[in-house]
Structures are given as C-alpha cells and as structure tokens.
Amino acid sequence: MRIYKYSAWVGTAGDQTRENVREAVFYLAKPESFNDPFDVSPVFDTTVSEKALRHHIVQLFMDKEGISKTKAERKMVQALKDHPEFLTEAGREMYGRQISSGMRGVVGVCCFTTELGNPAMWAHYADGHRGICLEYSVPDGVEIAERAPAAPDIPMVLQQVSYSSERPASKLFDRGIEEGQPLFDSMLVKSTDWAYEKEWRLVSLDHVGKIQYDPICLTGIIMGFKMPPEHVQEVKTFARKLIVEPRLYVARPNAKKFSYDIFPYT
C-alpha cells in the first residue's frame, strides 16, 4: 500500500517535516490544531433513565476500584449528591461537551492520503504546489510504526477515514465509553466535504508527539510543479543524506485532465 503526506518545504512546516524525515518519525498532532473544527469532536447521546444512570455509576466504581456492589452503591449515592447535574439532561449535555472539547487536546493523529494527483491536495497542504509530497510504501493491515510509550496497547495500524453527512453519536453512559471506543470511532469519520482527501490515519488516544518508523518505508519524495529550482536542489541534497535514500519525482499538470502526472526526476 502506498500512502502520501503533503507538506511545505519552507517555513515552520517545512522545518518540522525535514526534522521528522531525518529522524524517521511520524508526528501525531492534537486535533485542535486541524483545519476542520468537527474533526475528532464526538457527539454524545446523553439520554438515560435515572435507574440506568445509577446502575452505570455502580458498575463503574466496581470495575475501577474493585469494590463490592454494596460499597459501590454507597459511593454512587454520594457521587450524585456531589454532582446533581448528572440527574438533569442539561447537566449531562454540558458534561458531554466538556469531554468532547477536552479530547481534542489530548489525542494524537497523523494523517495520510492515497491521493497523489489531486490539485486541491497540492494547493492546500503543499504550499500551493511549491512543496513536497512524501511517499510511504507500507504493508496492508500491519503496524507501520512503533507503539507510543504512553499507549503501548494501541497498535499503530493505518485506519481508513469514512465520510458522512451526519456526525455519529455515541451513548455517553455506555460501558464502551470507558474503553474509549466511541472516541476512537469519532476519529475516523469526517464530513463528506472532505471526501476528496481519501484519508488514512494513525491514531492514539493517549499520545501526542513522535513515533518511530522503519526508514525503508519512505520510498519517494515528489516535488510540486511550482517548486523553485533552488529548492529542487535542496531536496536533492537532503534526500542523499537520509539513512535510506528515497527516489525523487516531479509533478506535472496533465494536458487533458484536472490532475497531475508524476515523473521520475532526472
């Protein structure tokens, strides 16, 4: 499988990209820095009967603290005294919004695409066709990077993003919430407006920062058709100094279609 990551060559974004490539690392970023305000912003269904809510809290105490049902029930009664807002729909909705907002600052996501010839991708993510696109060749369905130290149980496997006209909602008071499954699912659904990106992701619920990959995975660097000649020379010099030298390519506008053709750089 071939995946691609667009980037500027100059400026802060270019500096960070070159550093990451030299170190052979992917950077998992906070979604709050993304250009889509709905990205990794889960919606919660907060409707629940008081009986079900009390049962959920009891089970939570039993699972997390390893205590008896009787002790858990006493703690549940006290918890609802301390937080009566959970007994109102408005209070639960506010709690759900707080969780959703907080998640965008603690989870890590690294984005890729399978789309190479799309002019919009070059325009939006590669400095208006003046930047680069990194090509990675990775096996299907296997881990492509080391697991994050803060989240050793989460395999670094590429996940395909799906696109929808509606934001998926998860039950807030559901056992799966404790394992983070609804959050994980929300990371992989975006608006249909972004479908042209054909995105795949590495995601982590607990790690923001760098994770190591095998340098052999970087198989190509494609240069945008507007890249200045001096930057082309810089890319050549940069590639030669890498642990495993990737192939160099250039993008050229197709004569008949609204897309780019990719040619080996000579």
Order of alpha helices (4+ residues) and beta strands (2+ residues): beta-alpha-beta-beta-alpha-alpha-alpha-beta-alpha-beta-beta-beta-beta-alpha-alpha-beta-beta-beta-beta-alpha-beta-beta
